[in-house]
Amino acid sequence: MKSRPYTISFANVSVAVIQDLFSILSTSGMAWELHEIRVGQITTTSIALARVRLLKLTGGFSQGSVGSTPTPQPLFGTQAATVTAHCNDTTQASGGTITTLISDVFNYVNGFLYLPAEDDRPVFAPSQLGAFVIDNIPITATMNGSATIGELF
């Protein structure tokens, strides 16, 4: 499916508590698909495993807060995205119906890459929220991350 791609990023964030690393809310008139998620850290050489999940929220949910609200950056052209993006929300998204799409673990030293094949990309319909959450914090680390999405039109 052809989409209009954007990146959403955070850099040099001390991750010391459970949080939504990314949450992306579609508008009532636009769907989006997830192309990739990358997360890494720059402060520890200790092996530590973190649990992560990709969630889909529908119905009466609330997007998280107490993080940042980066502006999605277009990969081509200059058209502004319609999604609302949050990064590093320590008050996590909640409510509605929550479905776990991906459940995984990554080693802090190696980082995390989720890069589904084009036909396997999760799609978030209008008025749905996608959240990539870190469920445990084995050590505090200064992290960077980026998500690439495609708005579907």
DSSP file (Angstrom, degrees, kcal/mol; ACC not computed):
  #  RESIDUE AA STRUCTURE BP1 BP2  ACC     N-H-->O    O-->H-N    N-H-->O    O-->H-N    TCO  KAPPA ALPHA  PHI   PSI    X-CA   Y-CA   Z-CA
    1    1 A M              0   0    0      0, 0.0     2,-0.3     0, 0.0     0, 0.0   0.000 360.0 360.0 360.0 130.8    0.0    0.0    0.0
    2    2 A K        +     0   0    0      2,-0.0   151,-0.5   150,-0.0     2,-0.3  -0.575 360.0 172.9 -76.8 133.0    1.4    3.4   -1.0
    3    3 A S  E     -A  152   0A   0     -2,-0.3   149,-0.2   149,-0.1    29,-0.1  -0.898  39.6-110.7-137.3 166.1    1.8    5.8    2.0
    4    4 A R  E     -A  151   0A   0    147,-2.5   147,-2.7    -2,-0.3     2,-0.2  -0.893  45.1-138.0 -98.1 111.9    3.2    9.2    2.8
    5    5 A P  E     +A  150   0A   0      0, 0.0    70,-2.0     0, 0.0    71,-0.6  -0.443  27.1 171.2 -85.4 145.6    6.2    8.5    5.1
    6    6 A Y  E     -AB 149  74A   0    143,-2.5   143,-2.4    68,-0.2     2,-0.4  -0.965  21.1-139.2-140.1 154.4    7.2   10.4    8.2
    7    7 A T  E     -AB 148  73A   0     66,-2.3    66,-2.9    -2,-0.3     2,-0.4  -0.919   8.4-165.0-115.4 148.1    9.8    9.9   11.0
    8    8 A I  E     +A  147   0A   0    139,-2.5   139,-2.7    -2,-0.4     2,-0.3  -0.999  22.2 175.3-129.8 126.3    9.3   10.5   14.7
    9    9 A S  E     -A  146   0A   0     -2,-0.4     2,-0.3   137,-0.2   137,-0.2  -0.913  24.7-170.2-137.3 156.5   12.4   10.7   16.9
   10   10 A F  E     -A  145   0A   0    135,-2.3   135,-2.4    -2,-0.3     2,-0.3  -0.973  15.2-166.6-137.6 154.1   13.8   11.3   20.3
   11   11 A A  E     +     0   0A   0     -2,-0.3   133,-0.2   133,-0.2   132,-0.1  -0.999  59.6   5.2-145.1 144.1   17.4   11.7   21.3
   12   12 A N  E    S+     0   0A   0     -2,-0.3     2,-0.5     1,-0.2   132,-0.2   0.882  77.0 156.6  55.6  46.7   19.5   11.7   24.5
   13   13 A V  E     -A  143   0A   0    130,-2.3   130,-3.2    -3,-0.1     2,-0.7  -0.901  43.4-130.7-105.5 126.7   16.6   10.9   26.8
   14   14 A S  E     -A  142   0A   0     -2,-0.5     2,-0.8   128,-0.3   128,-0.2  -0.666  21.4-159.8 -75.2 114.4   17.3    9.3   30.2
   15   15 A V  E     +A  141   0A   0    126,-3.1   126,-1.4    -2,-0.7   124,-0.1  -0.858  34.9 142.7-101.8 105.8   15.0    6.3   30.4
   16   16 A A        +     0   0    0     -2,-0.8     2,-0.3   124,-0.2    -1,-0.2   0.431  59.0  44.0-123.1  -6.0   14.7    5.4   34.1
   17   17 A V  S    S-     0   0    0    119,-0.1   119,-0.1   117,-0.0   117,-0.1  -0.938  94.7 -81.8-138.5 160.3   11.0    4.4   34.4
   18   18 A I        +     0   0    0     -2,-0.3     2,-0.3   117,-0.1   117,-0.2  -0.350  66.3 148.7 -58.0 139.1    8.4    2.4   32.5
   19   19 A Q  E     -F  134   0B   0    115,-1.2   115,-2.6   117,-0.1     2,-0.9  -0.988  56.7 -91.0-164.2 167.6    7.0    4.4   29.6
   20   20 A D  E     -FG 133  89B   0     69,-2.4    69,-1.8    -2,-0.3    68,-0.5  -0.849  32.1-168.0 -86.1 108.0    5.5    4.7   26.1
   21   21 A L  E    S+     0   0B   0    111,-1.7    67,-1.0    -2,-0.9     2,-0.3   0.909  77.5   6.8 -64.3 -39.5    8.6    5.3   24.0
   22   22 A F  E     +FG 132  87B   0    110,-1.6   110,-2.7    65,-0.2     2,-0.3  -0.997  62.9 177.5-137.9 141.3    6.3    6.2   21.1
   23   23 A S  E     -FG 131  86B   0     63,-2.1    63,-2.5    -2,-0.3     2,-0.5  -0.963   9.0-171.1-140.3 135.2    2.6    6.7   20.9
   24   24 A I  E     -FG 130  85B   0    106,-2.9   106,-2.5    -2,-0.3     2,-0.5  -0.982   4.6-161.4-132.1 121.1    1.0    7.7   17.6
   25   25 A L  E     -FG 129  84B   0     59,-2.7    59,-2.2    -2,-0.5   104,-0.2  -0.891  10.2-144.6-108.4 124.7   -2.7    8.8   17.3
   26   26 A S        -     0   0    0    102,-2.5   101,-0.2    -2,-0.5     5,-0.1  -0.568  21.3-118.2 -83.1 151.1   -4.4    8.8   14.0
   27   27 A T    >   -     0   0    0     -2,-0.2   100,-1.6     3,-0.2     3,-0.8  -0.219  33.1 -98.3 -76.6 175.7   -7.0   11.4   13.3
   28   28 A S  T 3  S+     0   0    0     98,-0.3    -1,-0.1     1,-0.2     3,-0.1   0.624 123.0  41.0 -71.9 -10.9  -10.7   10.6   12.5
   29   29 A G  T 3  S+     0   0    0      1,-0.1     2,-0.4    96,-0.1    -1,-0.2   0.346 108.3  59.6-118.8   7.1   -9.9   10.9    8.8
   30   30 A M    <   -     0   0    0     -3,-0.8    97,-0.4    95,-0.1     2,-0.2  -0.995  55.5-160.6-142.7 133.3   -6.5    9.2    8.3
   31   31 A A  E     -C  152   0A   0    121,-0.8   121,-2.7    -2,-0.4     2,-0.3  -0.621  14.2-161.7 -98.5 166.0   -5.1    5.8    8.9
   32   32 A W  E     -CD 151 124A   0     92,-2.2    92,-3.5   119,-0.3     2,-0.3  -0.985   8.8-144.3-146.7 158.5   -1.4    5.0    9.2
   33   33 A E  E     -CD 150 123A   0    117,-2.4   117,-2.4    -2,-0.3     2,-0.6  -0.925  21.9-120.5-123.1 150.2    1.0    2.0    9.0
   34   34 A L  E     +C  149   0A   0     88,-2.2   115,-0.2    -2,-0.3     3,-0.1  -0.798  27.9 174.8 -92.8 120.6    4.1    1.3   11.0
   35   35 A H  E     -     0   0A   0    113,-2.7     2,-0.3    -2,-0.6   114,-0.2   0.862  61.9 -24.4 -90.5 -44.1    7.2    0.9    8.8
   36   36 A E  E     -C  148   0A   0    112,-1.8   112,-2.5    79,-0.2     2,-0.4  -0.989  43.0-150.4-165.4 158.6    9.9    0.5   11.5
   37   37 A I  E     -CE 147 114A   0     77,-2.0    77,-2.8    -2,-0.3     2,-0.4  -0.998  15.4-174.8-133.1 134.7   11.0    1.2   15.1
   38   38 A R  E     +CE 146 113A   0    108,-2.8   108,-2.3    -2,-0.4     2,-0.4  -0.997   5.3 173.8-128.7 133.7   14.6    1.7   16.2
   39   39 A V  E     +CE 145 112A   0     73,-2.3    73,-3.1    -2,-0.4     2,-0.3  -0.996   8.7 153.5-139.6 134.9   15.7    2.1   19.8
   40   40 A G  E     -C  144   0A   0    104,-2.5   104,-2.4    -2,-0.4     2,-0.3  -0.917  25.3-139.9-147.8 174.6   19.3    2.2   21.1
   41   41 A Q  E     -C  143   0A   0     67,-0.4   102,-0.2    -2,-0.3    -2,-0.0  -0.942   6.3-161.2-140.2 161.8   21.2    3.6   24.0
   42   42 A I  S    S+     0   0    0    100,-2.4   101,-0.1    -2,-0.3     3,-0.0   0.265  76.1  62.2-128.1  10.8   24.6    5.3   24.5
   43   43 A T  S    S+     0   0    0     99,-0.4     2,-0.4     1,-0.1   100,-0.1   0.629  87.2  60.6-119.2 -14.6   25.5    5.0   28.2
   44   44 A T        -     0   0    0     98,-0.2    -3,-0.1    64,-0.1    -1,-0.1  -0.905  35.6-178.2-123.1 146.5   25.8    1.4   29.2
   45   45 A T        +     0   0    0     -2,-0.4     2,-0.3     2,-0.1    -1,-0.1   0.293  59.3 110.0-112.1   3.7   28.0   -1.5   28.3
   46   46 A S  S    S-     0   0    0      1,-0.1     2,-0.4    62,-0.0    63,-0.2  -0.596  76.6-114.5 -81.5 138.7   26.2   -3.8   30.7
   47   47 A I        +     0   0    0     -2,-0.3     2,-0.3    61,-0.1    -1,-0.1  -0.601  48.9 159.5 -71.9 125.6   24.0   -6.6   29.3
   48   48 A A        -     0   0    0     -2,-0.4    60,-2.8     2,-0.0     2,-0.5  -0.979  30.1-140.8-149.7 136.6   20.5   -5.9   30.4
   49   49 A L  E     -H  107   0B   0     -2,-0.3     2,-0.4    58,-0.2    58,-0.2  -0.860  14.5-166.3-105.9 131.4   17.2   -7.1   28.8
   50   50 A A  E     -H  106   0B   0     56,-2.7    56,-2.3    -2,-0.5     2,-0.4  -0.934  16.5-133.4-116.4 137.9   14.2   -4.9   28.5
   51   51 A R  E     -H  105   0B   0     -2,-0.4    84,-2.8    54,-0.2    85,-0.7  -0.742  29.0-178.7 -87.0 134.8   10.6   -6.1   27.6
   52   52 A V  E     -HI 104 134B   0     52,-2.5    52,-2.9    -2,-0.4     2,-0.3  -0.958   7.9-171.3-133.2 152.6    8.8   -4.2   24.9
   53   53 A R  E     -HI 103 133B   0     80,-2.0    80,-2.7    -2,-0.3     2,-0.6  -0.993  19.8-140.6-141.6 148.4    5.4   -4.4   23.4
   54   54 A L  E     -HI 102 132B   0     48,-2.3    47,-3.1    -2,-0.3    48,-1.4  -0.960  31.8-168.9-105.6 121.8    3.6   -2.8   20.4
   55   55 A L  E     -HI 100 131B   0     76,-3.3    76,-2.1    -2,-0.6     2,-0.5  -0.817  19.6-152.9-114.9 150.5    0.0   -2.0   21.4
   56   56 A K  E     -HI  99 130B   0     43,-2.6    43,-2.7    -2,-0.3     2,-0.5  -0.994  15.8-163.9-117.9 126.4   -3.1   -1.0   19.5
   57   57 A L  E     +HI  98 129B   0     72,-2.8    72,-2.2    -2,-0.5     2,-0.3  -0.935  12.8 170.5-113.0 131.9   -5.7    1.0   21.5
   58   58 A T  E     +H   97   0B   0     39,-2.1    39,-2.8    -2,-0.5     2,-0.2  -0.876  44.3  21.0-131.7 164.6   -9.3    1.5   20.3
   59   59 A G  E    S-     0   0B   0     -2,-0.3     2,-1.8    68,-0.3    -2,-0.0  -0.516 118.9  -0.6  80.2-145.3  -12.4    2.9   21.9
   60   60 A G  E    S+     0   0B   0     -2,-0.2    36,-0.9     2,-0.0     2,-0.2  -0.455  89.0 144.3 -84.8  67.6  -12.3    5.3   24.8
   61   61 A F  E     -H   95   0B   0     -2,-1.8     2,-0.4    34,-0.3    34,-0.2  -0.528  41.4-137.9-100.4 167.4   -8.6    5.5   25.4
   62   62 A S  E     -H   94   0B   0     32,-2.9    32,-1.9    -2,-0.2     2,-0.1  -0.996  19.2-126.5-124.3 131.7   -6.3    8.3   26.5
   63   63 A Q        -     0   0    0     -2,-0.4    29,-0.0    30,-0.2    68,-0.0  -0.470  39.3-102.8 -70.0 149.3   -3.0    9.0   24.9
   64   64 A G        -     0   0    0     -2,-0.1     2,-0.3     1,-0.1    28,-0.2   0.077  37.6-161.4 -66.3-179.5   -0.1    9.2   27.5
   65   65 A S  B     +K   91   0C   0     26,-2.3    26,-2.1     1,-0.1    25,-0.4  -0.880  54.7  70.8-152.3-178.5    1.5   12.4   28.9
   66   66 A V  S    S+     0   0    0     -2,-0.3    24,-0.5     1,-0.2     2,-0.1   0.777  89.2  82.5  69.5  32.1    4.6   13.7   30.6
   67   67 A G  S    S-     0   0    0     22,-0.2     2,-0.3    -3,-0.1    -1,-0.2  -0.297  87.5 -70.5-128.1-142.4    6.8   13.2   27.6
   68   68 A S  B     -J   87   0B   0     19,-2.8    19,-2.3    -2,-0.1    21,-0.1  -0.810  23.3-142.8-119.1 163.4    7.5   15.2   24.5
   69   69 A T        -     0   0    0     -2,-0.3    17,-0.2    17,-0.2    16,-0.1  -0.680  27.0-170.1-125.0  75.8    5.3   15.9   21.4
   70   70 A P        -     0   0    0      0, 0.0    15,-0.4     0, 0.0   -60,-0.0  -0.294  25.9-115.5 -68.1 151.2    7.7   15.8   18.5
   71   71 A T        -     0   0    0     13,-0.1   -62,-0.2   -62,-0.0   -64,-0.1  -0.774  33.1-117.0 -84.4 120.7    6.5   17.0   15.1
   72   72 A P        -     0   0    0      0, 0.0     9,-0.4     0, 0.0   -64,-0.2  -0.362  29.9-137.8 -57.4 134.3    6.6   14.1   12.6
   73   73 A Q  E     -B    7   0A   0    -66,-2.9   -66,-2.3     7,-0.1     2,-0.1  -0.845  11.7-124.9-101.8 126.5    9.1   14.9    9.9
   74   74 A P  E     -B    6   0A   0      0, 0.0   -68,-0.2     0, 0.0     3,-0.1  -0.431   7.4-153.7 -68.4 139.4    8.3   14.2    6.2
   75   75 A L  S    S+     0   0    0    -70,-2.0     2,-0.4     1,-0.2   -69,-0.1   0.766  86.1  25.8 -80.2 -26.6   10.8   12.0    4.4
   76   76 A F  S    S-     0   0    0    -71,-0.6     3,-0.3     3,-0.1    -1,-0.2  -0.998 119.9  -9.4-136.1 139.5    9.7   13.5    1.1
   77   77 A G  S    S-     0   0    0     -2,-0.4     0, 0.0     1,-0.2     0, 0.0  -0.266  82.3 -86.1  73.5-161.0    8.2   16.9    0.4
   78   78 A T        +     0   0    0      2,-0.1    -1,-0.2    -5,-0.1     2,-0.1   0.300  69.6 136.3-133.2   6.2    6.9   19.3    3.1
   79   79 A Q        -     0   0    0     -3,-0.3    -3,-0.1     1,-0.1     2,-0.1  -0.400  55.2-120.0 -66.9 130.9    3.3   18.3    3.8
   80   80 A A        -     0   0    0     -2,-0.1    -1,-0.1     1,-0.1    -7,-0.1  -0.384  27.1-113.9 -69.1 145.1    2.6   18.2    7.6
   81   81 A A        -     0   0    0     -9,-0.4    -1,-0.1     1,-0.1   -75,-0.0  -0.372  10.4-147.1 -72.7 156.8    1.5   14.9    9.1
   82   82 A T        +     0   0    0     -2,-0.1    -1,-0.1     2,-0.1   -53,-0.1   0.617  69.4  95.1 -98.5 -16.7   -2.0   14.5   10.5
   83   83 A V  S    S-     0   0    0    -57,-0.1     2,-0.6   -52,-0.1   -57,-0.2  -0.298  72.6-129.3 -71.7 158.7   -1.1   12.1   13.3
   84   84 A T  E     -G   25   0B   0    -59,-2.2   -59,-2.7   -13,-0.1     2,-0.4  -0.960  28.5-162.7-108.4 119.7   -0.3   13.2   16.9
   85   85 A A  E     -G   24   0B   0     -2,-0.6     2,-0.3   -15,-0.4   -61,-0.2  -0.830  11.9-177.7-109.0 141.5    2.9   11.8   18.1
   86   86 A H  E     -G   23   0B   0    -63,-2.5   -63,-2.1    -2,-0.4     2,-0.4  -0.962   6.2-163.2-128.4 149.8    4.3   11.5   21.7
   87   87 A C  E     +GJ  22  68B   0    -19,-2.3   -19,-2.8    -2,-0.3   -65,-0.2  -0.993  67.1   4.6-131.4 142.8    7.6   10.2   22.9
   88   88 A N  E    S+     0   0B   0    -67,-1.0     2,-0.7   -68,-0.5   -67,-0.2   0.837  70.5 178.2  60.1  41.1    8.7    9.1   26.3
   89   89 A D  E     -G   20   0B   0    -69,-1.8   -69,-2.4     1,-0.2   -23,-0.2  -0.659  14.5-171.0 -75.6 114.4    5.3    9.4   28.1
   90   90 A T  S    S+     0   0    0     -2,-0.7     2,-0.8   -24,-0.5   -24,-0.2   0.685  81.5  64.3 -82.9 -18.3    5.8    8.3   31.7
   91   91 A T  B    S-K   65   0C   0    -26,-2.1   -26,-2.3   -71,-0.1    -1,-0.2  -0.929  97.5-142.0 -96.5 107.8    2.1    8.4   32.2
   92   92 A Q        -     0   0    0     -2,-0.8    -2,-0.1   -28,-0.2   -30,-0.1  -0.234  16.4 -90.0 -78.8 158.6    1.2    5.7   29.7
   93   93 A A        +     0   0    0     -4,-0.1     2,-0.3   -29,-0.1   -30,-0.2  -0.311  57.5 169.8 -58.5 145.9   -1.7    5.5   27.3
   94   94 A S  E     +H   62   0B   0    -32,-1.9   -32,-2.9    -3,-0.1     3,-0.1  -0.958  20.2  45.5-155.0 169.1   -4.7    3.7   28.9
   95   95 A G  E    S+H   61   0B   0     -2,-0.3   -34,-0.3   -34,-0.2   -37,-0.2  -0.141  72.0  61.1  86.3 179.6   -8.4    2.8   28.6
   96   96 A G  E    S-     0   0B   0    -36,-0.9     2,-0.5   -35,-0.1   -37,-0.2  -0.196 106.4 -33.8  62.5-154.9  -10.4    1.5   25.8
   97   97 A T  E     -H   58   0B   0    -39,-2.8   -39,-2.1    -3,-0.1     2,-0.5  -0.908  61.7-159.8-102.6 123.6   -9.6   -1.9   24.3
   98   98 A I  E     -H   57   0B   0     -2,-0.5     2,-0.5   -41,-0.2   -41,-0.2  -0.916   7.9-173.7-110.3 123.5   -5.8   -2.7   24.3
   99   99 A T  E     -H   56   0B   0    -43,-2.7   -43,-2.6    -2,-0.5     2,-0.6  -0.962  20.0-137.4-116.2 129.2   -4.5   -5.3   22.0
  100  100 A T  E     +H   55   0B   0     -2,-0.5   -45,-0.2   -45,-0.2     3,-0.1  -0.776  25.0 173.1 -85.3 119.3   -0.9   -6.5   22.1
  101  101 A L  E     +     0   0B   0    -47,-3.1     2,-0.4    -2,-0.6   -46,-0.2   0.823  69.4  16.9 -91.8 -38.8    0.4   -6.8   18.5
  102  102 A I  E     -H   54   0B   0    -48,-1.4   -48,-2.3     2,-0.0     2,-0.4  -0.999  58.8-174.6-137.3 136.1    4.1   -7.6   19.3
  103  103 A S  E     +H   53   0B   0     -2,-0.4     2,-0.3   -50,-0.2   -50,-0.2  -0.990  27.7 143.8-130.6 124.4    5.8   -8.7   22.5
  104  104 A D  E     -H   52   0B   0    -52,-2.9   -52,-2.5    -2,-0.4     2,-0.3  -0.850  38.4-131.1-149.5 178.0    9.5   -8.9   22.5
  105  105 A V  E     -H   51   0B   0     -2,-0.3     2,-0.3   -54,-0.2   -54,-0.2  -0.985  19.7-169.3-136.1 144.3   12.8   -8.4   24.5
  106  106 A F  E     -H   50   0B   0    -56,-2.3   -56,-2.7    -2,-0.3     2,-0.5  -0.982  23.7-121.1-136.7 154.7   15.9   -6.6   23.5
  107  107 A N  E >>  -H   49   0B   0      4,-0.4     4,-2.2    -2,-0.3     3,-0.6  -0.796  19.5-138.1 -90.8 126.5   19.4   -6.3   24.9
  108  108 A Y  T 34 S+     0   0    0    -60,-2.8   -67,-0.4    -2,-0.5    -1,-0.1   0.852 102.8  55.7 -52.4 -38.3   20.4   -2.7   25.8
  109  109 A V  T 34 S+     0   0    0    -61,-0.2    -1,-0.2     1,-0.2   -68,-0.1   0.890 115.7  36.0 -64.6 -38.9   23.9   -3.2   24.3
  110  110 A N  T <4 S-     0   0    0     -3,-0.6    -2,-0.2     1,-0.2    -1,-0.2   0.692 100.7-145.2 -89.9 -19.7   22.5   -4.3   20.9
  111  111 A G     <  -     0   0    0     -4,-2.2    -4,-0.4   -73,-0.1     2,-0.4  -0.231  20.8 -80.5  79.8-175.8   19.5   -2.0   20.6
  112  112 A F  E     -E   39   0A   0    -73,-3.1   -73,-2.3    -6,-0.1     2,-0.4  -0.988  35.2-179.0-133.2 135.8   16.1   -2.9   19.1
  113  113 A L  E     -E   38   0A   0     -2,-0.4     2,-0.6   -75,-0.2   -75,-0.2  -0.971   4.6-175.3-136.3 121.3   14.9   -2.9   15.4
  114  114 A Y  E     +E   37   0A   0    -77,-2.8   -77,-2.0    -2,-0.4    -2,-0.0  -0.969  16.7 160.4-113.7 114.4   11.4   -3.8   14.3
  115  115 A L        -     0   0    0     -2,-0.6   -79,-0.2   -79,-0.2     3,-0.1  -0.704  18.9-166.3-137.6  79.4   11.3   -3.8   10.5
  116  116 A P        -     0   0    0      0, 0.0     5,-0.1     0, 0.0    -2,-0.0  -0.308  31.0 -98.9 -70.5 151.9    8.3   -5.7    9.3
  117  117 A A    >   -     0   0    0      1,-0.1     3,-2.0     3,-0.1     4,-0.4  -0.303  42.2-103.5 -60.2 154.0    8.0   -6.8    5.6
  118  118 A E  G >  S+     0   0    0      1,-0.3     3,-1.0     2,-0.2    -1,-0.1   0.859 122.8  49.2 -52.5 -41.5    5.7   -4.5    3.6
  119  119 A D  G 3  S+     0   0    0      1,-0.2    -1,-0.3     3,-0.0    -2,-0.1   0.619 110.8  52.3 -75.0 -11.1    2.8   -6.9    3.7
  120  120 A D  G <  S+     0   0    0     -3,-2.0    -1,-0.2     2,-0.1    -2,-0.2   0.295  75.5 128.4-107.4   8.3    3.2   -7.4    7.4
  121  121 A R    <   -     0   0    0     -3,-1.0     2,-0.1    -4,-0.4   -86,-0.1  -0.461  63.5-117.6 -68.1 129.8    3.1   -3.8    8.5
  122  122 A P        -     0   0    0      0, 0.0   -88,-2.2     0, 0.0     2,-0.4  -0.450  27.6-149.0 -65.7 139.4    0.5   -3.1   11.3
  123  123 A V  E     -D   33   0A   0    -90,-0.2     2,-0.6    -2,-0.1   -90,-0.2  -0.935   4.6-155.8-113.7 134.7   -2.2   -0.6   10.2
  124  124 A F  E     -D   32   0A   0    -92,-3.5   -92,-2.2    -2,-0.4     3,-0.1  -0.951  17.4-142.4-112.3 116.7   -3.9    1.7   12.6
  125  125 A A    >   -     0   0    0     -2,-0.6     3,-1.3   -94,-0.2   -99,-0.3  -0.123  42.9 -61.4 -71.2 169.5   -7.3    2.8   11.4
  126  126 A P  T 3  S+     0   0    0      0, 0.0   -98,-0.3     0, 0.0    -1,-0.2  -0.242 125.0  15.9 -51.7 140.4   -8.7    6.3   12.0
  127  127 A S  T 3  S+     0   0    0   -100,-1.6     2,-0.3   -97,-0.4   -68,-0.3   0.740  99.5 123.0  64.0  28.2   -9.0    7.3   15.7
  128  128 A Q    <   -     0   0    0     -3,-1.3  -102,-2.5  -101,-0.2     2,-0.4  -0.844  51.7-139.9-114.1 157.3   -6.8    4.4   16.8
  129  129 A L  E     -FI  25  57B   0    -72,-2.2   -72,-2.8    -2,-0.3     2,-0.5  -0.951   6.2-160.2-118.7 133.5   -3.6    4.7   18.9
  130  130 A G  E     -FI  24  56B   0   -106,-2.5  -106,-2.9    -2,-0.4     2,-0.4  -0.955  15.1-175.3-107.6 131.3   -0.4    2.7   18.4
  131  131 A A  E     -FI  23  55B   0    -76,-2.1   -76,-3.3    -2,-0.5     2,-0.6  -0.993  18.3-159.7-131.4 130.8    2.0    2.6   21.4
  132  132 A F  E     -FI  22  54B   0   -110,-2.7  -111,-1.7    -2,-0.4  -110,-1.6  -0.941  28.1-172.2-106.5 112.5    5.4    1.1   21.7
  133  133 A V  E     -FI  20  53B   0    -80,-2.7   -80,-2.0    -2,-0.6     2,-0.6  -0.796  27.9-143.1-115.0 147.0    6.1    0.6   25.4
  134  134 A I  E     -FI  19  52B   0   -115,-2.6  -115,-1.2    -2,-0.3   -82,-0.2  -0.950  17.3-168.7-104.1 121.6    9.0   -0.5   27.5
  135  135 A D        +     0   0    0    -84,-2.8     2,-0.3    -2,-0.6   -83,-0.1   0.565  64.4  25.7 -94.5 -11.6    7.7   -2.6   30.3
  136  136 A N        -     0   0    0    -85,-0.7     3,-0.1  -119,-0.1    -1,-0.1  -0.992  59.3-148.2-149.2 153.2   10.7   -2.9   32.6
  137  137 A I        +     0   0    0     -2,-0.3     3,-0.1     1,-0.1   -87,-0.1  -0.840  17.8 172.7-123.4  91.4   13.7   -0.8   33.3
  138  138 A P  S    S-     0   0    0      0, 0.0     2,-0.3     0, 0.0    -1,-0.1   0.844  75.9  -0.3 -69.9 -31.5   16.7   -3.1   34.2
  139  139 A I  S    S-     0   0    0     -3,-0.1     2,-0.3  -124,-0.1  -124,-0.1  -0.983  80.9-102.9-150.2 154.3   19.1   -0.1   34.2
  140  140 A T        +     0   0    0     -2,-0.3     2,-0.3    -3,-0.1  -124,-0.2  -0.646  47.9 172.8 -77.9 135.3   18.8    3.6   33.5
  141  141 A A  E     -A   15   0A   0   -126,-1.4  -126,-3.1    -2,-0.3     2,-0.7  -0.991  39.3-118.1-143.7 150.6   20.2    4.5   30.1
  142  142 A T  E     -A   14   0A   0     -2,-0.3  -100,-2.4  -128,-0.2   -99,-0.4  -0.822  48.4-167.4 -87.6 116.8   20.3    7.5   27.8
  143  143 A M  E     -AC  13  41A   0   -130,-3.2  -130,-2.3    -2,-0.7     2,-0.3  -0.737  24.5-163.9-115.6 154.4   18.3    6.4   24.8
  144  144 A N  E     + C   0  40A   0   -104,-2.4  -104,-2.5    -2,-0.3     2,-0.3  -0.921  20.2 170.2-122.4 153.4   17.7    7.4   21.2
  145  145 A G  E     -AC  10  39A   0   -135,-2.4  -135,-2.3    -2,-0.3     2,-0.3  -0.990  15.4-169.8-160.4 156.4   14.8    6.2   19.1
  146  146 A S  E     -AC   9  38A   0   -108,-2.3  -108,-2.8    -2,-0.3     2,-0.4  -0.992   5.2-162.2-148.6 145.9   12.9    6.7   15.9
  147  147 A A  E     -AC   8  37A   0   -139,-2.7  -139,-2.5    -2,-0.3     2,-0.5  -0.987   8.5-154.9-124.0 137.1    9.7    5.4   14.4
  148  148 A T  E     +AC   7  36A   0   -112,-2.5  -113,-2.7    -2,-0.4  -112,-1.8  -0.965  21.1 173.1-112.9 126.6    8.9    5.6   10.7
  149  149 A I  E     -AC   6  34A   0   -143,-2.4  -143,-2.5    -2,-0.5     2,-0.4  -0.801  23.5-140.9-124.8 166.9    5.2    5.6    9.7
  150  150 A G  E     -AC   5  33A   0   -117,-2.4  -117,-2.4    -2,-0.3     2,-0.3  -0.978  14.0-139.2-131.2 121.0    3.3    6.0    6.6
  151  151 A E  E     -AC   4  32A   0   -147,-2.7  -147,-2.5    -2,-0.4     2,-0.5  -0.627  22.1-139.3 -75.8 134.3    0.0    7.9    6.5
  152  152 A L  E      AC   3  31A   0   -121,-2.7  -121,-0.8    -2,-0.3  -149,-0.1  -0.808 360.0 360.0 -99.4 132.1   -2.5    6.1    4.2
  153  153 A F              0   0    0   -151,-0.5    -1,-0.1    -2,-0.5  -150,-0.1   0.338 360.0 360.0-140.4 360.0   -4.6    8.2    1.9
